[in-house]
Amino acid sequence: MFKAPFYNVSPLQPPGFVFSAAWLLIYPLIGVSGIILLADQPQLATLWLIQLVVNLAWVPGLFLVKNLWFSLLHLVVLLVLVLVIFYYANINVKMLWSPYLIWLLYAAGIFIDTTLRN
């Protein structure tokens, strides 16, 4: 039904439904955190919007560009943005972003493994 990916999949990669379930949880948390940042820390809200655009651009970037190293660099930029926001954000945003940060670190590990295998 689906075409095989252009890269060798890491054995660490979970089934597709795990990705879907994770993002179904994470995106609403990102949205709520954006509302909190806008109200309490507007300077971080701009950075929040930038990370959201970078986040949403990652998957199309991977499958349109088809360059794992470019996508890895993209993922590193996303992680840096998320870590900066996480560091300066209030405790409510940190709690909301904990699953996001854990998932990104896990995804980065999978993607590094994938990139090194190809």
Secondary structure by P-SEA (a helix, b strand, c coil): cccccccccccccccaaaaaaaaaacaaaaaaaaaaaaaccccaaaaaaaaaaaaaaaaaaaaaaccaaaaaaaaaaaaaaaaaaaaaccaaaaaaaaaaaaaaaaaaaaaaaaaaac
